[in-house]
Amino acid sequence: MALIKSISGIRGTIGGAAGEGLGGVDIVKFTAAYAEFIRRENPSARLIAVGRDARLSGAMVSHLVVGSLMAMGFDVVNIGLATTPTTELAVTGLGADGGIIITASHNPIQWNALKLLNSKGEFLSDREGKEVISIAEKEDFRFADVLAIGKEYKDETWAMRHIEMVKNLPLVDCKAIADAGFTVAVDAVNSVGGAVIPALLRELGVKNIIELNCDPTGKFAHTPEPIPENLTQISDLMKDGKADVGFVVDPDVDRLAIVMENGEMFVEEYTLVAVADYVLSQTPGNTVSNLSSSRALRDVTEKHGCQYNAAAVGEVNVVTKMKETGAVIGGEGNGGVIYPELHYGRDALVGVALFLTLLAKEGKKVSELKAGYPRYAIAKNKIELTPDIDVNAILEAVKVKFSNEKITDIDGVKIDFPDSWVHLRKSNTEPIIRIYSEAETMEKADALAEEIKKVIASL
């Protein structure tokens, strides 16, 4: 069993004894703590929006979350099955005081989580998240008296509202997409994206859609993280020339992976690169990604005469840096596109619409589009953590060993070499150390990661 409390929310495996996983008692406690936090921030707060992905535990967790919020005296707008970005938009659209998204993103089927939002539909800051955790640990909350119990309202219109907002973005060209006559394949891992992405494509003018794993049953057809080793089914389909482009989303649809017409991966890192290239060609401005993202975004940004900035890993950190620098586009190299023209949240729907517009206007195959971008390869490795591993000591030792190189330590340790880099950090969502490395080829990136692993092993 596992329970992880971090800047990314409260995440754990379903079941087990209280405090060991994300069981019923834990769900109630952390939901009540969140409600208490919202009320302390705004004593007149009254309304919370709640949405969930389609994973098997979603309905059960939703019942507990909604009931706990009502018990704390909050009215709840339950938007039902909804993507993470849809729930973020619902918070601001409803004028709610906060929101809870019930999803464990890319984690396997036994996991679920509470992602906590503020009144802007954005994730809580590190300070705010720690305050919620502190309230929960102290059980420093008080349930409402019977006459002050909240009410539940249901509003399942937000998916189509979200689609309409994306469709109406100035840089989304539905006519160009329709005229291109694309055949598009979609793999939504049998979660909420199975309903939303095909509906979006139809609204954008795509008539030929091949749906794979688009029945939102929550029975994931493969490991849900949209990385190459999990996407063999759609890759094999694309190799037969049946589609012009393939889109893959994770269970809560905030990450977008793209498959080229030849069945090869466009690579998650290049989702943001391509979308940024298009946005910057129309509306020049600054860009932001996290420290673990490809240098390709920096290169494309500078090609357009604009400035790139790096942020610590985590959507809230990227959003903060985007606001500080006035960025017009940003996100994370895991396929997360953040487009402030709509909202400050990773949004696969926005990514699909902008990418298809770019593809239609360029008149190229996806592989031809990819060939025009700087060529880098990222290796993503990890080390499983055990209780006896002192992560901070390891990171400090790595800094000392590579002190002659450029070191960034705002989030773990990133070492920049002239033609490559490696980034080590403790995951916010899993008990692992992530080791991301980038070089001109995958062989060089893997070799760099192996070198770092040997250094860690020697420590």
C-alpha positions as CSV (number, residue, x, y, z in Angstrom):
1,M,0.0,0.0,0.0
2,A,1.2,3.6,-0.6
3,L,0.0,7.1,0.4
4,I,1.9,10.1,-1.0
5,K,1.2,13.6,0.2
6,S,2.8,16.2,-2.0
7,I,2.5,19.4,-4.1
8,S,0.6,17.2,-6.7
9,G,-2.1,16.4,-4.2
10,I,-3.0,13.3,-2.1
11,R,-2.3,10.2,-4.0
12,G,-2.4,6.5,-3.0
13,T,-3.4,3.0,-3.6
14,I,-7.0,2.2,-2.8
15,G,-7.8,0.1,0.3
16,G,-5.8,-1.1,3.3
17,A,-5.6,0.2,6.8
18,A,-6.1,3.9,7.5
19,G,-2.9,5.9,6.8
20,E,-1.4,3.1,4.7
21,G,-3.2,3.8,1.4
22,L,-6.0,6.0,0.1
23,G,-8.8,4.3,2.1
24,G,-12.2,5.7,3.0
25,V,-11.0,7.3,6.3
26,D,-8.1,9.0,4.5
27,I,-10.3,10.4,1.7
28,V,-12.7,11.9,4.3
29,K,-9.9,13.3,6.4
30,F,-8.0,15.0,3.5
31,T,-11.2,16.3,1.9
32,A,-12.3,17.8,5.2
33,A,-8.9,19.3,5.7
34,Y,-9.1,20.9,2.2
35,A,-12.5,22.3,3.0
36,E,-11.2,23.7,6.2
37,F,-8.3,25.3,4.4
38,I,-10.6,26.9,1.8
39,R,-12.8,28.3,4.5
40,R,-9.8,29.8,6.4
41,E,-8.6,31.4,3.2
42,N,-12.1,32.8,2.5
43,P,-14.6,32.7,5.4
44,S,-17.5,33.3,3.0
45,A,-16.5,30.4,0.7
46,R,-19.4,28.1,0.0
47,L,-19.1,26.3,-3.4
48,I,-16.7,23.5,-4.6
49,A,-16.6,21.8,-8.0
50,V,-15.8,18.1,-8.2
51,G,-14.9,16.0,-11.3
52,R,-13.4,12.6,-11.8
53,D,-11.8,10.4,-14.4
54,A,-13.2,7.0,-15.2
55,R,-11.0,4.7,-13.1
56,L,-12.7,1.9,-11.3
57,S,-12.5,3.5,-7.8
58,G,-13.7,6.9,-9.1
59,A,-17.4,6.6,-8.2
60,M,-16.6,5.4,-4.7
61,V,-14.1,8.2,-4.0
62,S,-16.4,10.8,-5.5
63,H,-19.2,9.8,-3.1
64,L,-16.9,10.2,-0.2
65,V,-15.5,13.5,-1.4
66,V,-18.9,15.0,-2.1
67,G,-20.3,13.8,1.1
68,S,-17.4,15.1,3.1
69,L,-17.6,18.5,1.5
70,M,-21.3,18.7,2.3
71,A,-20.6,17.6,5.8
72,M,-18.2,20.5,6.1
73,G,-21.0,22.9,5.0
74,F,-20.1,23.3,1.4
75,D,-22.4,23.1,-1.6
76,V,-20.9,20.9,-4.3
77,V,-21.3,21.1,-8.1
78,N,-20.6,17.5,-9.2
79,I,-19.6,17.6,-12.9
80,G,-19.3,13.8,-13.1
81,L,-16.8,12.2,-15.5
82,A,-14.5,15.1,-16.6
83,T,-10.9,15.7,-17.6
84,T,-8.6,17.6,-15.3
85,P,-8.6,20.7,-17.5
86,T,-12.4,20.5,-17.7
87,T,-12.7,20.6,-14.0
88,E,-10.2,23.5,-13.8
89,L,-12.4,25.5,-16.2
90,A,-15.6,24.5,-14.3
91,V,-14.2,26.1,-11.1
92,T,-13.8,29.5,-12.7
93,G,-16.9,29.1,-14.9
94,L,-19.1,28.4,-11.9
95,G,-17.4,31.0,-9.7
96,A,-16.6,28.3,-7.2
97,D,-14.2,28.7,-4.3
98,G,-12.2,25.7,-5.2
99,G,-12.2,22.3,-6.8
100,I,-11.2,18.7,-6.4
101,I,-10.2,16.4,-9.3
102,I,-10.4,12.7,-8.5
103,T,-7.7,11.2,-10.6
104,A,-4.3,9.6,-10.3
105,S,-3.3,10.7,-13.7
106,H,-0.9,8.2,-15.3
107,N,-0.7,5.9,-12.3
108,P,-1.9,2.3,-12.7
109,I,-5.5,1.1,-11.9
110,Q,-5.0,0.5,-8.2
111,W,-4.2,4.2,-7.6
112,N,-6.4,7.2,-7.2
113,A,-5.8,10.8,-5.9
114,L,-7.3,14.1,-4.9
115,K,-5.9,17.0,-6.9
116,L,-6.7,20.2,-5.1
117,L,-7.6,23.5,-6.8
118,N,-7.9,27.1,-5.7
119,S,-10.6,29.5,-6.8
120,K,-8.7,30.3,-10.0
121,G,-8.9,26.6,-11.0
122,E,-5.2,26.2,-10.5
123,F,-3.3,23.8,-8.2
124,L,-2.5,24.8,-4.7
125,S,1.0,26.1,-4.1
126,D,3.5,24.2,-2.1
127,R,2.7,26.3,1.0
128,E,-1.0,25.8,0.6
129,G,-0.6,22.1,0.0
130,K,1.5,21.7,3.2
131,E,-1.2,23.6,5.2
132,V,-3.9,21.1,4.0
133,I,-1.6,18.2,5.0
134,S,-1.0,19.8,8.4
135,I,-4.7,20.3,9.0
136,A,-5.4,16.7,8.1
137,E,-2.6,15.3,10.3
138,K,-3.9,17.3,13.3
139,E,-7.5,16.6,12.3
140,D,-8.0,20.3,12.9
141,F,-11.4,20.6,11.2
142,R,-15.0,20.8,12.3
143,F,-18.0,19.4,10.6
144,A,-21.2,21.5,10.1
145,D,-24.3,21.3,12.2
146,V,-27.3,19.6,10.6
147,L,-28.9,22.9,9.4
148,A,-25.7,24.0,7.8
149,I,-25.0,20.8,5.8
150,G,-24.3,21.6,2.1
151,K,-26.2,20.5,-1.0
152,E,-25.1,18.6,-4.1
153,Y,-25.9,19.9,-7.6
154,K,-25.1,17.9,-10.8
155,D,-23.9,19.6,-14.0
156,E,-22.6,17.3,-16.7
157,T,-22.4,20.0,-19.4
158,W,-18.8,21.0,-18.8
159,A,-17.2,18.6,-21.3
160,M,-19.0,20.2,-24.2
161,R,-18.4,23.7,-22.8
162,H,-14.7,22.9,-22.7
163,I,-14.8,21.7,-26.3
164,E,-16.6,24.8,-27.4
165,M,-14.0,27.0,-25.7
166,V,-11.2,25.2,-27.4
167,K,-12.9,25.3,-30.8
168,N,-13.3,29.1,-30.5
169,L,-9.7,29.9,-29.7
170,P,-8.4,32.4,-32.2
171,L,-5.5,30.2,-33.3
172,V,-7.6,27.1,-33.8
173,D,-8.7,26.9,-37.5
174,C,-11.5,24.5,-37.9
175,K,-11.9,25.1,-41.6
176,A,-8.3,24.3,-42.3
177,I,-8.6,21.1,-40.2
178,A,-11.8,20.0,-42.0
179,D,-10.3,20.8,-45.4
180,A,-7.2,18.7,-44.7
181,G,-9.4,15.6,-44.5
182,F,-7.4,14.0,-41.8
183,T,-7.9,10.4,-40.5
184,V,-7.1,10.5,-36.8
185,A,-6.5,7.6,-34.5
186,V,-7.2,8.0,-30.8
187,D,-6.2,5.8,-27.8
188,A,-7.8,7.0,-24.5
189,V,-6.9,4.0,-22.3
190,N,-10.6,3.5,-21.6
191,S,-10.9,6.6,-19.4
192,V,-12.7,9.9,-19.8
193,G,-10.7,10.9,-22.9
194,G,-12.5,8.2,-24.8
195,A,-15.7,10.3,-24.8
196,V,-14.0,13.8,-24.9
197,I,-11.3,13.5,-27.6
198,P,-13.5,12.0,-30.4
199,A,-16.2,14.6,-29.6
200,L,-13.6,17.4,-29.9
201,L,-12.3,16.0,-33.2
202,R,-15.8,15.9,-34.6
203,E,-16.3,19.6,-33.6
204,L,-13.0,20.5,-35.2
205,G,-14.2,19.0,-38.5
206,V,-12.5,15.6,-38.5
207,K,-14.8,13.1,-40.1
208,N,-12.6,10.0,-40.0
209,I,-11.8,8.9,-36.5
210,I,-10.4,5.5,-35.4
211,E,-11.2,4.9,-31.8
212,L,-9.0,2.6,-29.7
213,N,-9.8,2.0,-26.0
214,C,-12.3,4.8,-26.0
215,D,-15.0,3.1,-23.8
216,P,-14.7,5.0,-20.4
217,T,-15.1,1.9,-18.2
218,G,-11.9,2.5,-16.2
219,K,-10.6,-0.9,-17.2
220,F,-7.3,0.3,-18.6
221,A,-6.3,-1.5,-21.8
222,H,-2.6,-1.0,-21.1
223,T,-0.4,0.7,-18.6
224,P,-1.9,4.2,-18.7
225,E,1.2,6.4,-18.9
226,P,1.4,7.5,-22.5
227,I,5.1,6.5,-23.2
228,P,6.3,4.4,-26.2
229,E,6.5,1.0,-24.4
230,N,2.8,1.3,-23.5
231,L,1.6,2.4,-27.0
232,T,2.2,-0.7,-29.2
233,Q,-1.4,-1.1,-30.2
234,I,-1.8,2.3,-31.8
235,S,1.7,2.2,-33.2
236,D,1.0,-1.1,-35.0
237,L,-2.2,0.4,-36.4
238,M,-0.4,3.5,-37.7
239,K,2.3,1.4,-39.4
240,D,-0.4,0.1,-41.7
241,G,-1.0,3.6,-43.0
242,K,-4.6,3.8,-41.7
243,A,-4.3,7.3,-40.2
244,D,-2.5,10.6,-40.7
245,V,-1.9,11.1,-37.0
246,G,-2.5,9.3,-33.7
247,F,-3.3,11.0,-30.4
248,V,-2.9,9.3,-27.0
249,V,-4.0,10.8,-23.7
250,D,-3.6,9.7,-20.1
251,P,-6.7,8.9,-17.9
252,D,-7.3,12.5,-16.9
253,V,-6.4,14.0,-20.3
254,D,-3.9,16.6,-19.3
255,R,-1.1,14.9,-21.2
256,L,-0.9,14.4,-25.0
257,A,1.4,12.0,-26.9
258,I,1.4,12.0,-30.7
259,V,2.1,9.0,-33.0
260,M,3.4,9.7,-36.5
261,E,1.8,8.3,-39.7
262,N,4.5,5.7,-39.9
263,G,3.8,4.3,-36.4
264,E,6.8,5.9,-34.8
265,M,6.4,8.2,-31.8
266,F,6.5,11.9,-32.3
267,V,7.8,11.8,-28.7
268,E,6.0,13.4,-25.8
269,E,8.7,16.1,-25.4
270,Y,7.9,17.4,-28.9
271,T,4.1,17.9,-28.3
272,L,4.9,21.1,-26.5
273,V,7.7,22.0,-29.0
274,A,5.4,21.8,-32.0
275,V,2.5,23.6,-30.4
276,A,4.8,26.3,-29.2
277,D,6.3,26.7,-32.7
278,Y,2.9,27.3,-34.1
279,V,1.8,29.7,-31.3
280,L,5.0,31.7,-31.5
281,S,4.7,32.0,-35.3
282,Q,1.4,33.8,-34.7
283,T,1.8,35.5,-31.3
284,P,5.5,35.9,-30.3
285,G,6.3,35.8,-26.6
286,N,8.1,34.0,-23.9
287,T,8.0,30.3,-23.2
288,V,8.5,28.1,-20.1
289,S,9.0,24.4,-19.4
290,N,10.4,22.5,-16.5
291,L,14.0,21.5,-15.9
292,S,13.3,17.9,-17.1
293,S,12.0,19.1,-20.5
294,S,13.9,19.1,-23.8
295,R,16.2,21.8,-24.9
296,A,14.3,21.8,-28.2
297,L,11.7,24.2,-26.7
298,R,14.5,26.7,-25.9
299,D,15.9,26.3,-29.4
300,V,12.5,26.9,-31.1
301,T,11.8,29.8,-28.8
302,E,15.1,31.5,-29.7
303,K,14.4,30.8,-33.4
304,H,11.4,33.1,-33.1
305,G,13.5,35.7,-31.3
306,C,11.8,35.1,-28.0
307,Q,13.0,34.1,-24.5
308,Y,12.8,30.7,-22.8
309,N,12.8,30.2,-19.0
310,A,13.0,27.0,-17.0
311,A,10.9,26.2,-13.9
312,A,11.0,23.5,-11.2
313,V,9.1,20.3,-12.0
314,G,5.4,20.5,-11.2
315,E,2.5,22.2,-13.0
316,V,2.1,24.9,-10.3
317,N,5.8,25.8,-10.6
318,V,5.6,26.1,-14.4
319,V,2.4,28.2,-14.1
320,T,4.1,30.5,-11.6
321,K,7.1,31.1,-13.9
322,M,4.8,31.6,-16.8
323,K,3.0,34.4,-15.0
324,E,6.2,35.9,-13.8
325,T,7.6,36.1,-17.4
326,G,4.3,36.7,-19.3
327,A,4.8,33.5,-21.3
328,V,2.3,32.9,-24.2
329,I,2.8,29.2,-24.1
330,G,4.4,26.7,-21.8
331,G,4.1,23.3,-20.2
332,E,6.0,20.2,-19.4
333,G,7.9,17.7,-21.5
334,N,5.5,14.9,-20.6
335,G,3.1,16.1,-23.2
336,G,1.5,18.8,-21.0
337,V,0.6,22.0,-22.9
338,I,-0.4,25.1,-21.0
339,Y,-2.0,27.8,-23.1
340,P,-3.0,30.9,-21.0
341,E,-5.3,32.1,-23.8
342,L,-7.7,29.6,-22.4
343,H,-6.4,28.8,-18.9
344,Y,-3.3,28.0,-16.8
345,G,-3.6,24.2,-16.8
346,R,-2.1,21.4,-18.8
347,D,-4.7,20.6,-21.4
348,A,-4.6,17.8,-24.0
349,L,-7.7,19.2,-25.8
350,V,-5.9,22.5,-26.5
351,G,-2.8,20.5,-27.6
352,V,-4.9,18.4,-30.1
353,A,-6.6,21.5,-31.6
354,L,-3.4,23.6,-32.0
355,F,-1.4,20.7,-33.4
356,L,-4.0,19.8,-36.0
357,T,-4.2,23.4,-37.0
358,L,-0.4,23.5,-37.4
359,L,-0.5,20.2,-39.4
360,A,-3.2,21.5,-41.7
361,K,-1.5,24.8,-42.4
362,E,1.9,23.2,-43.0
363,G,0.5,20.6,-45.3
364,K,3.1,18.1,-44.2
365,K,3.2,14.6,-42.8
366,V,3.7,14.4,-39.1
367,S,7.1,12.8,-39.7
368,E,8.1,15.7,-42.0
369,L,7.1,18.2,-39.3
370,K,9.1,16.4,-36.7
371,A,12.2,16.3,-39.0
372,G,12.2,20.1,-39.0
373,Y,12.8,20.4,-35.2
374,P,16.1,20.2,-33.3
375,R,17.0,16.6,-32.8
376,Y,17.4,15.5,-29.2
377,A,16.7,12.2,-27.4
378,I,15.6,12.0,-23.8
379,A,16.1,8.9,-21.7
380,K,13.8,8.5,-18.7
381,N,15.2,6.3,-16.0
382,K,14.4,5.8,-12.3
383,I,15.7,4.3,-9.1
384,E,13.2,2.7,-6.7
385,L,13.5,4.2,-3.2
386,T,13.8,2.2,0.0
387,P,13.6,3.7,3.5
388,D,17.4,3.5,4.0
389,I,18.2,5.8,1.0
390,D,19.1,9.3,1.9
391,V,18.1,11.2,-1.2
392,N,19.4,14.6,-0.1
393,A,22.8,13.2,0.7
394,I,22.9,11.5,-2.7
395,L,22.0,14.8,-4.5
396,E,24.6,16.7,-2.6
397,A,27.3,14.2,-3.4
398,V,26.4,14.3,-7.1
399,K,26.7,18.1,-7.0
400,V,30.2,17.9,-5.5
401,K,31.3,15.3,-8.1
402,F,30.2,17.4,-11.0
403,S,31.0,20.8,-9.5
404,N,33.0,21.8,-12.6
405,E,29.8,21.7,-14.7
406,K,26.8,24.1,-14.7
407,I,24.5,23.0,-11.8
408,T,20.9,24.0,-11.2
409,D,19.4,22.9,-7.8
410,I,16.0,24.6,-7.6
411,D,14.5,21.2,-8.0
412,G,16.8,18.2,-7.3
413,V,20.0,18.5,-9.3
414,K,20.4,19.3,-13.0
415,I,23.8,19.1,-14.6
416,D,24.2,20.9,-17.9
417,F,27.0,19.7,-20.1
418,P,27.8,21.5,-23.4
419,D,26.0,18.9,-25.6
420,S,23.8,17.2,-23.0
421,W,22.2,17.3,-19.6
422,V,21.0,15.1,-16.7
423,H,18.4,15.9,-14.1
424,L,17.9,13.9,-10.8
425,R,15.0,14.6,-8.6
426,K,12.7,12.8,-6.1
427,S,9.3,12.2,-7.6
428,N,6.2,13.9,-6.2
429,T,4.0,11.1,-7.2
430,E,5.9,7.8,-6.8
431,P,8.5,6.5,-4.3
432,I,11.4,6.9,-6.9
433,I,14.3,9.1,-7.9
434,R,13.8,10.1,-11.5
435,I,16.8,10.4,-13.8
436,Y,16.2,12.3,-17.0
437,S,19.0,12.7,-19.5
438,E,19.1,14.3,-22.9
439,A,21.7,14.1,-25.7
440,E,21.9,14.1,-29.5
441,T,21.1,10.4,-29.6
442,M,19.3,7.9,-27.3
443,E,22.5,5.9,-27.0
444,K,24.3,8.9,-25.6
445,A,21.4,9.8,-23.3
446,D,21.2,6.3,-21.9
447,A,25.0,6.2,-21.5
448,L,24.8,9.4,-19.5
449,A,22.1,8.0,-17.3
450,E,24.1,4.8,-16.7
451,E,27.1,6.9,-15.7
452,I,24.9,8.7,-13.1
453,K,23.5,5.5,-11.8
454,K,27.0,4.2,-11.2
455,V,27.9,7.3,-9.3
456,I,24.8,6.9,-7.1
457,A,25.6,3.2,-6.6
458,S,29.0,4.1,-5.4
459,L,27.5,6.3,-2.8
